[in-house]
Amino acid sequence: MNKILCFITLAAFATTVVAQEQMRVCGKYTYRANEYESEVAAKQMALNYAKIEAIKEVFGTQVSSEANLHKIDDNGNISVSFHNYVGTMLRGEWVADDGKPIFHEPKYEQGMRLYTVEVCGWAREMDKSGGIDINAKVLKNGTEEKHEDRDFEHGDDIYLLFSAPVDGYLAVYLRDDVYAKNQTVYCLLPYMKGGGDAVRIEGGKEYIFFSKKHADRSQVTVVEEYHLTTEKPVEYNELYIIFSRDKFTIAGDKQDRHSDNLPRHLSYKNFSEWVRKNSTAEVRTKQLIIRKTE
């Protein structure tokens, strides 16, 4: 039987916020997984709900006429759709983790596995007047809107469709394997040869990033094209899309001298601290799933 979760999850819900005072929040949640769910998927759901509980405790919720529905089928596949629905939405947004989540040993009860996690982080309240209505879509193996997806297979190409109604600056980071012991965050934009400042964005213009075909002629030699890979059956990544009206310098990442193929990178701990301090930017996070098929 399919599960339909009529509530938002932090990683995939696109919020509209402006700079607000950040607060440290903590949450705890126990997720009941059925026999068909993998351990990785169950832990991700527990973590998402723990973050929701943390934000609810501080900022509360509001009734909305639209909800973001996540459907998880028996194979752990996640699909996202929007429907007119009277549901509950959070008044706050998760900005960055503060330390690593603590996962307790799974317990078993009435044939179900119980996954409990505790997490702390920094969150901020949504601006009731609304923020900048940016449009950001993750695309798989194609550069049109119809290619929007968050479920990838090993080797699939990834592109980003982006537009904003105002001029500003953009940076994009990929958090690799969110369950790895030592997590790494890669800078996908600006490109490796693009310098240390965020990319200038012209308001009202649509961009397709990570595609040489869609780049301005003067930028073709700079553009990097990416594909997602994994050595695990299932791996969760997170894409951070960071936009600001004001010019900003990217995080203090570095290039690996032993590999010219990998983007600049830094530890997730240092990246989280940088995101937290960059309070003038709007941050969107999108959860990506990468599968390695036989």
C-alpha angles and dihedrals in degrees: 000000000000121000119223116194111202095196136078125264117210100230097056105030112101107218129194111221143145129209111303134164110281124228131193110244135179132198141180129201139173115211121200109217124195125223093267098058120092121232091247093053092045093050091049091052091048090051093048092052092045089057090048091052091049093053094043090054093057107026104021128212140275135211114253135183092222129056134184108237121205117195118197115189128203092274094055095255115152124209127179127212137162123228136170100261135149102236145134126281131185123250092213142052131224109239106178142339121258103213126329124311115256113230117197123215110277117257129205125228128168093341095311131107117233118210117192123190136176120203138175129193148135121285137173136203120256116249106249091212092059131248135236110319099224121176116220124167128176110222129200124208093337142055103228127092090251087068093064109134143140099198110087136177124218108285098018117144119243127208134173124221109201139173137158131192092229137044115267148122132281138201128176127201133183119214105210121219102345091208097053116118093233106032122203128203119206126206107230095170130065089041121241091263093039100089131237102298129089116260118269112244124200113217115246094018122117117224133195108201127199090032124108090194092062098041125106112261092249091055102045094098091051099049119104121205116210139200127188122240138179139179092205130080089244129009131180121216131175127218116210116204110192120189132174137170087224126069113255139180118241123245120285096268127155140212119246106240091207096055128045091181099068123078122239111287147184138184118283089238092059092042092053090051091050092050091049092052093046091075096155092069131085112232126203121185124197124190116228126195120204120192130191111213125197 
